[in-house]
Amino acid sequence: MISVKNLVKSYNNVPVVKDVSFEVNKGELVGLLGPNGAGKTTIMRILTCFLNPTSGEVNINGMNIFDSPIEIKKLIGYLPEHTPQYGDMTTIEYLNFISEVRGIDKNKIKSSIDEMIKLTSLEDVVSKKISELSKGYQKRVGLASVMIHDPEILILDEPTTGLDPNQVITFRKMLRRLSEKKTVILSTHVLSEIEATCERVIIIKKGTIVANDTLQNLVNNFTDEFIEFSLKADNFTEIDKEISKLKGAWKLEFMKKDAKDIFRYKALISKDSDFDKNLKDLIKEKNWKLIDEKRNKANLEEIFLKLAGEEE
Amino acid sequence: MDKRSFFNTLAVYKKEIQNYFYSPIGYVFIVLFLFIPNILFFFFGGIFKENNATMRMYFAMLPIIYIIFIPGLTMGTWSKEKNDGTLELLFTLPLNRYEILIGKFLSTLTIVFIALIATLPIPLITHFLLGSFDIGQLISQYIGALLMASCYIAISFFISSLTKELIVSFLLSTSILALFTFIGYLAYSVKFFTQLEWIKGILTEISLSTHFLNFSKGVIDSIDLVYYIGMSILFFYLNIRVLESKRWS
């Protein structure tokens, strides 16, 4: 089990992770979701003992990251962002090096490597230099290298960037299969990644956790709605100016022109917002015509936007 | 060092040796190391003028050769790992910092050792041309050359840990090694220093090159052993400290 308590990390006195606490239970597959620069990588680097926190406590299987870094590193397979590798080595040499450092029994190294090569379909590039491989293959070499010692915990930083859509699907299948036996933490700034793989999501914004729940609960508990409406009016410049001044929506955007004089908008509002009333008043005042209006419960994408996106 | 540590160090060592020979660095180093000093040796070293079967002139040039060649070999040790992001990989594997450091150090020392061994034909040829060689002196010279190399490697490793830039790492190492090497020569040649015994003493003691003089004469003095080993350990220690501090930065 991974337990993080009041974690703070500052670089030159600028905090990038601010008082973060969470737990990940054995066998869980948790996604760290947040825009770039939210602090996901920093948190992962602390969990993997690459960085020390400025303050706070991290325990993995009851071991403290300060007291037993080596023991903790043995439990973890960590794939850093951008998958750094020794480009001069061939795939097989690299996997050999990792196996040796991971202390895999000499007699089992070959079979472990073969198994990983099969799992990540690396058969064609076994004796090629890593620097000559495509991004997708490099990622797969990275994945093979972090799983070779059959770690209890996998920590994957942006594991699918650089993979093509087919590889992403294969990767997700693999991940779901693995997560039956392993604890997995993966980070991403792509929501669909989480939707496709994770049971629980921790949304991070500017170094703090803004949500930590299962996807189902997030959707259920989130009462915001979005309104899609179209207006008939003569002058787009005027309408756009007036609409953008309306109060009560935390996100408002022009979607498209339905016809020459019909304009479609989308607004995200919280449940008790008076946006609807404001809109109706404005329409009356300006003598426009409301063509249609649809209200919908916000979906995951909008939840993410609200929680982690930049305010506008 | 327990068994696990030994195998960890060995794994890093193998990886580093592979890297030296996969890139041109290893070959270029060995070939130039042989080629350049030999030219200098035969044309300017005056082995035939001295008419004496000795490698002393050859070894006298060694500190200067190290100033350029060793930083060339070591500039990437940490800088390249940082630049490529592989440092994160290395430091999140279950390895101690010192296992990584020793593995890297021994691999670099091996390259220097191979280059030094490759110079052996010179004494052998001169042996046939000019008569018998003092084997004892030769062994002492090679031991000294390796110990001195350790020290140069330790210093340039440390400097490599300070920067991401390969060129900065190289230039800084060369400059600092040059300084530590030449203060020894200065102590002997500049009138100002030669007149002040105590300054001369200090400069001689801290210089990287002067401690090699005894070795090249065939004398193994404990002071010189202590100096080279001590300096190496000091810079290894500083190196580890720099690497550790990165975790806090």
Boltz contact constraints between the chains, C-beta under 6 A:
constraints:
  - contact:
      token1: [A, 48]
      token2: [B, 92]
      max_distance: 6.0
  - contact:
      token1: [A, 50]
      token2: [B, 88]
      max_distance: 6.0
  - contact:
      token1: [A, 50]
      token2: [B, 91]
      max_distance: 6.0
  - contact:
      token1: [A, 50]
      token2: [B, 92]
      max_distance: 6.0
  - contact:
      token1: [A, 51]
      token2: [B, 247]
      max_distance: 6.0
  - contact:
      token1: [A, 52]
      token2: [B, 247]
      max_distance: 6.0
  - contact:
      token1: [A, 52]
      token2: [B, 248]
      max_distance: 6.0
  - contact:
      token1: [A, 70]
      token2: [B, 94]
      max_distance: 6.0
  - contact:
      token1: [A, 73]
      token2: [B, 94]
      max_distance: 6.0
  - contact:
      token1: [A, 74]
      token2: [B, 94]
      max_distance: 6.0
  - contact:
      token1: [A, 78]
      token2: [B, 92]
      max_distance: 6.0
  - contact:
      token1: [A, 80]
      token2: [B, 88]
      max_distance: 6.0
  - contact:
      token1: [A, 84]
      token2: [B, 84]
      max_distance: 6.0
  - contact:
      token1: [A, 84]
      token2: [B, 85]
      max_distance: 6.0
  - contact:
      token1: [A, 84]
      token2: [B, 86]
      max_distance: 6.0
  - contact:
      token1: [A, 84]
      token2: [B, 89]
      max_distance: 6.0
  - contact:
      token1: [A, 88]
      token2: [B, 19]
      max_distance: 6.0
  - contact:
      token1: [A, 88]
      token2: [B, 22]
      max_distance: 6.0
  - contact:
      token1: [A, 88]
      token2: [B, 23]
      max_distance: 6.0
  - contact:
      token1: [A, 97]
      token2: [B, 15]
      max_distance: 6.0
  - contact:
      token1: [A, 100]
      token2: [B, 11]
      max_distance: 6.0
  - contact:
      token1: [A, 101]
      token2: [B, 11]
      max_distance: 6.0
  - contact:
      token1: [A, 101]
      token2: [B, 93]
      max_distance: 6.0
